[in-house]
Amino acid sequence: MVQYKQEFLSSVKNDIHSLLELDWKEIEHNKTNFPLDPDWDMYHKLEELNILRIFTCRDEDRLVGYFVAHIIPNIHSRGNIIAVAEIIYVLEEYRSGMTGYKLFKFAEKCIKEDGVKILHVTTTEKNPIDPMMKRLGYSKVETKFEKVLS
């Protein structure tokens, strides 16, 4: 049975490597310029500053998905705090059910309890999850472009 938790970096760091690699291989469209090389020191600093939030789904003790977000002040609207989803991944064999949906709902609940009113989520063109985002009540608000400046 899949369980959803909010965890600290220390409790997921060892488990997350294999999922990060699968996520990177599946989603990263520019592997040459963006090799998989997490800045663990920065993640620890963000956690110390109470910015980093890690939500997980585990089947028994096995990590099968994660939702990582940053809680930050909205500098465009003083006094408002927003959450920005940094990275989200669920193992492929857990995608056909409600695992991803429930992970989102759990993360939203926890983030809302922290006083956050807006959650920004970026999805990729490589593996879009737009139908699930619409079911969850999200609105498409922008299109993101990227250019490698060489």
KERO-859774 format. One record per residue (C-alpha): residue in three letters; x, y, z. Coordinates in steps of 0.001 Angstrom, whole numbers. Each point is the difference from the previous one (the first is absolute). Layout:
N
<site><r>ALA</r><x>X</x><y>Y</y><z>Z</z></site>
...
//
This chain:
150
<site><r>MET</r><x>0</x><y>0</y><z>0</z></site>
<site><r>VAL</r><x>1376</x><y>3409</y><z>-989</z></site>
<site><r>GLN</r><x>483</x><y>2526</y><z>2804</z></site>
<site><r>TYR</r><x>483</x><y>3746</y><z>-394</z></site>
<site><r>LYS</r><x>2310</x><y>1938</y><z>2308</z></site>
<site><r>GLN</r><x>1832</x><y>3262</y><z>424</z></site>
<site><r>GLU</r><x>3636</x><y>-864</y><z>553</z></site>
<site><r>PHE</r><x>3322</x><y>1680</y><z>613</z></site>
<site><r>LEU</r><x>2911</x><y>-177</y><z>-2418</z></site>
<site><r>SER</r><x>1937</x><y>-2259</y><z>2369</z></site>
<site><r>SER</r><x>-2735</x><y>-2648</y><z>-168</z></site>
<site><r>VAL</r><x>-271</x><y>-42</y><z>-3808</z></site>
<site><r>LYS</r><x>3490</x><y>854</y><z>-1278</z></site>
<site><r>ASN</r><x>1207</x><y>-3602</y><z>-234</z></site>
<site><r>ASP</r><x>-3259</x><y>-1251</y><z>-1543</z></site>
<site><r>ILE</r><x>-500</x><y>2770</y><z>-2509</z></site>
<site><r>HIS</r><x>3077</x><y>-500</y><z>-2227</z></site>
<site><r>SER</r><x>-1451</x><y>-2751</y><z>-2175</z></site>
<site><r>LEU</r><x>-3270</x><y>1892</y><z>-487</z></site>
<site><r>LEU</r><x>1825</x><y>3240</y><z>-818</z></site>
<site><r>GLU</r><x>1922</x><y>-1806</y><z>-2712</z></site>
<site><r>LEU</r><x>-3161</x><y>-1523</y><z>-1490</z></site>
<site><r>ASP</r><x>-1704</x><y>3400</y><z>158</z></site>
<site><r>TRP</r><x>2972</x><y>1723</y><z>-1674</z></site>
<site><r>LYS</r><x>214</x><y>-2621</y><z>-2760</z></site>
<site><r>GLU</r><x>-3730</x><y>260</y><z>-688</z></site>
<site><r>ILE</r><x>-526</x><y>3750</y><z>182</z></site>
<site><r>GLU</r><x>3240</x><y>1945</y><z>-520</z></site>
<site><r>HIS</r><x>50</x><y>1202</y><z>-3592</z></site>
<site><r>ASN</r><x>3476</x><y>1536</y><z>183</z></site>
<site><r>LYS</r><x>2187</x><y>-2636</y><z>1645</z></site>
<site><r>THR</r><x>3203</x><y>1477</y><z>-1459</z></site>
<site><r>ASN</r><x>-414</x><y>3356</y><z>1724</z></site>
<site><r>PHE</r><x>-1811</x><y>-1287</y><z>3100</z></site>
<site><r>PRO</r><x>1684</x><y>-3166</y><z>1267</z></site>
<site><r>LEU</r><x>-1532</x><y>-1613</y><z>3058</z></site>
<site><r>ASP</r><x>2057</x><y>1481</y><z>2832</z></site>
<site><r>PRO</r><x>-2160</x><y>1083</y><z>2964</z></site>
<site><r>ASP</r><x>1417</x><y>2722</y><z>2233</z></site>
<site><r>TRP</r><x>-612</x><y>-1823</y><z>3283</z></site>
<site><r>ASP</r><x>1619</x><y>2779</y><z>2030</z></site>
<site><r>MET</r><x>-2525</x><y>2493</y><z>-1397</z></site>
<site><r>TYR</r><x>-2879</x><y>-2394</y><z>691</z></site>
<site><r>HIS</r><x>1154</x><y>-246</y><z>3619</z></site>
<site><r>LYS</r><x>246</x><y>3797</y><z>264</z></site>
<site><r>LEU</r><x>-3504</x><y>418</y><z>-1442</z></site>
<site><r>GLU</r><x>-1306</x><y>-2493</y><z>2541</z></site>
<site><r>GLU</r><x>1762</x><y>1865</y><z>2833</z></site>
<site><r>LEU</r><x>-1659</x><y>3228</y><z>-1215</z></site>
<site><r>ASN</r><x>-3413</x><y>-1754</y><z>74</z></site>
<site><r>ILE</r><x>-387</x><y>456</y><z>-3768</z></site>
<site><r>LEU</r><x>276</x><y>-3621</y><z>-1139</z></site>
<site><r>ARG</r><x>-2952</x><y>-2386</y><z>253</z></site>
<site><r>ILE</r><x>249</x><y>-3656</y><z>-983</z></site>
<site><r>PHE</r><x>-3103</x><y>-2126</y><z>-355</z></site>
<site><r>THR</r><x>356</x><y>-3688</y><z>-765</z></site>
<site><r>CYS</r><x>-1986</x><y>-3062</y><z>-826</z></site>
<site><r>ARG</r><x>1344</x><y>-3336</y><z>1153</z></site>
<site><r>ASP</r><x>-1159</x><y>-3527</y><z>-584</z></site>
<site><r>GLU</r><x>1057</x><y>-1680</y><z>3229</z></site>
<site><r>ASP</r><x>3435</x><y>1665</y><z>435</z></site>
<site><r>ARG</r><x>687</x><y>317</y><z>-3742</z></site>
<site><r>LEU</r><x>-27</x><y>3573</y><z>-1299</z></site>
<site><r>VAL</r><x>-2256</x><y>33</y><z>-3072</z></site>
<site><r>GLY</r><x>-533</x><y>3733</y><z>-466</z></site>
<site><r>TYR</r><x>806</x><y>3483</y><z>1215</z></site>
<site><r>PHE</r><x>-1250</x><y>3565</y><z>-188</z></site>
<site><r>VAL</r><x>2577</x><y>2629</y><z>925</z></site>
<site><r>ALA</r><x>-1022</x><y>3637</y><z>424</z></site>
<site><r>HIS</r><x>1444</x><y>3295</y><z>1178</z></site>
<site><r>ILE</r><x>-2001</x><y>2306</y><z>2245</z></site>
<site><r>ILE</r><x>951</x><y>3600</y><z>-796</z></site>
<site><r>PRO</r><x>-1318</x><y>3527</y><z>407</z></site>
<site><r>ASN</r><x>-1789</x><y>1352</y><z>-3046</z></site>
<site><r>ILE</r><x>2074</x><y>3095</y><z>-776</z></site>
<site><r>HIS</r><x>-2687</x><y>1195</y><z>-2418</z></site>
<site><r>SER</r><x>-2636</x><y>6</y><z>2742</z></site>
<site><r>ARG</r><x>1447</x><y>935</y><z>3370</z></site>
<site><r>GLY</r><x>-1213</x><y>-2113</y><z>2898</z></site>
<site><r>ASN</r><x>-1027</x><y>-2966</y><z>-2132</z></site>
<site><r>ILE</r><x>1879</x><y>-3266</y><z>136</z></site>
<site><r>ILE</r><x>55</x><y>-2350</y><z>-2986</z></site>
<site><r>ALA</r><x>1193</x><y>-3514</y><z>-591</z></site>
<site><r>VAL</r><x>1870</x><y>-967</y><z>-3131</z></site>
<site><r>ALA</r><x>204</x><y>-3673</y><z>-886</z></site>
<site><r>GLU</r><x>3600</x><y>-708</y><z>-890</z></site>
<site><r>ILE</r><x>-106</x><y>-3658</y><z>-936</z></site>
<site><r>ILE</r><x>-2726</x><y>-2630</y><z>-69</z></site>
<site><r>TYR</r><x>354</x><y>-3650</y><z>-916</z></site>
<site><r>VAL</r><x>-1897</x><y>-3265</y><z>396</z></site>
<site><r>LEU</r><x>1380</x><y>-3333</y><z>-1172</z></site>
<site><r>GLU</r><x>-1622</x><y>-1101</y><z>-3238</z></site>
<site><r>GLU</r><x>-1579</x><y>-3126</y><z>1479</z></site>
<site><r>TYR</r><x>-1892</x><y>2196</y><z>2514</z></site>
<site><r>ARG</r><x>-1413</x><y>2457</y><z>-2533</z></site>
<site><r>SER</r><x>-3026</x><y>-1960</y><z>-1180</z></site>
<site><r>GLY</r><x>-1808</x><y>335</y><z>3325</z></site>
<site><r>MET</r><x>-538</x><y>2992</y><z>2225</z></site>
<site><r>THR</r><x>3515</x><y>183</y><z>1492</z></site>
<site><r>GLY</r><x>1010</x><y>3237</y><z>-1742</z></site>
<site><r>TYR</r><x>-3373</x><y>1599</y><z>634</z></site>
<site><r>LYS</r><x>120</x><y>-905</y><z>3697</z></site>
<site><r>LEU</r><x>3594</x><y>1245</y><z>277</z></site>
<site><r>PHE</r><x>-1104</x><y>3373</y><z>-1397</z></site>
<site><r>LYS</r><x>-2991</x><y>169</y><z>2368</z></site>
<site><r>PHE</r><x>2198</x><y>-856</y><z>2982</z></site>
<site><r>ALA</r><x>2625</x><y>2613</y><z>-945</z></site>
<site><r>GLU</r><x>-2722</x><y>2622</y><z>-546</z></site>
<site><r>LYS</r><x>-1519</x><y>-740</y><z>3428</z></site>
<site><r>CYS</r><x>3349</x><y>336</y><z>1780</z></site>
<site><r>ILE</r><x>1006</x><y>3125</y><z>-1902</z></site>
<site><r>LYS</r><x>-3378</x><y>1617</y><z>716</z></site>
<site><r>GLU</r><x>461</x><y>-763</y><z>3711</z></site>
<site><r>ASP</r><x>3246</x><y>2006</y><z>-218</z></site>
<site><r>GLY</r><x>-2016</x><y>3075</y><z>-1008</z></site>
<site><r>VAL</r><x>709</x><y>-165</y><z>-3710</z></site>
<site><r>LYS</r><x>-2804</x><y>1139</y><z>-2313</z></site>
<site><r>ILE</r><x>1507</x><y>-619</y><z>-3457</z></site>
<site><r>LEU</r><x>1873</x><y>-3041</y><z>-1322</z></site>
<site><r>HIS</r><x>1848</x><y>351</y><z>-3300</z></site>
<site><r>VAL</r><x>670</x><y>-3221</y><z>-1914</z></site>
<site><r>THR</r><x>1994</x><y>-230</y><z>-3213</z></site>
<site><r>THR</r><x>-578</x><y>-3010</y><z>-2224</z></site>
<site><r>THR</r><x>2098</x><y>-1160</y><z>-2937</z></site>
<site><r>GLU</r><x>-837</x><y>-462</y><z>-3632</z></site>
<site><r>LYS</r><x>1803</x><y>-3365</y><z>37</z></site>
<site><r>ASN</r><x>-2419</x><y>-1635</y><z>2406</z></site>
<site><r>PRO</r><x>-2937</x><y>2366</y><z>507</z></site>
<site><r>ILE</r><x>-2381</x><y>-545</y><z>2892</z></site>
<site><r>ASP</r><x>-2473</x><y>2669</y><z>-1089</z></site>
<site><r>PRO</r><x>-3119</x><y>-2190</y><z>369</z></site>
<site><r>MET</r><x>857</x><y>-779</y><z>3630</z></site>
<site><r>MET</r><x>796</x><y>3663</y><z>680</z></site>
<site><r>LYS</r><x>-3429</x><y>1002</y><z>-1304</z></site>
<site><r>ARG</r><x>-1695</x><y>-2680</y><z>2139</z></site>
<site><r>LEU</r><x>1854</x><y>1429</y><z>3001</z></site>
<site><r>GLY</r><x>-1362</x><y>3464</y><z>-783</z></site>
<site><r>TYR</r><x>3141</x><y>1648</y><z>-1366</z></site>
<site><r>SER</r><x>-152</x><y>2692</y><z>-2675</z></site>
<site><r>LYS</r><x>2579</x><y>405</y><z>-2720</z></site>
<site><r>VAL</r><x>1437</x><y>3481</y><z>542</z></site>
<site><r>GLU</r><x>3146</x><y>213</y><z>-2108</z></site>
<site><r>THR</r><x>2186</x><y>-1677</y><z>-2579</z></site>
<site><r>LYS</r><x>3696</x><y>-399</y><z>734</z></site>
<site><r>PHE</r><x>2717</x><y>150</y><z>-2665</z></site>
<site><r>GLU</r><x>3678</x><y>-875</y><z>262</z></site>
<site><r>LYS</r><x>3051</x><y>855</y><z>-2062</z></site>
<site><r>VAL</r><x>3563</x><y>-1160</y><z>618</z></site>
<site><r>LEU</r><x>2289</x><y>3016</y><z>-214</z></site>
<site><r>SER</r><x>3335</x><y>-1250</y><z>-1238</z></site>
//
